[in-house]
Amino acid sequence: MFERRPIYRETAKEYQKASKKEKKDTGLLCEITGLKPRNYATRLLGNTEKPYM
């Protein structure tokens, strides 16, 4: 879990700057981290001010 946090932080920065079309592609993050539901990955990347990041 703690090994994933730096990946989330870096990816979230890129995700916030991405266009709507680019935001649809969360598949790479899911492959790297092993997240199953892509909706959860999208929620993680969209809410960067949460304390779990």
Sequence and secondary structure as in RCSB ss.txt:
>XXXX:A:sequence
MFERRPIYRETAKEYQKASKKEKKDTGLLCEITGLKPRNYATRLLGNTEKPYM
>XXXX:A:secstr
 TTTHHHHHHHHHHHHHS HHHHT  HHHHHHH    HHHHHHHHH TTSTT 
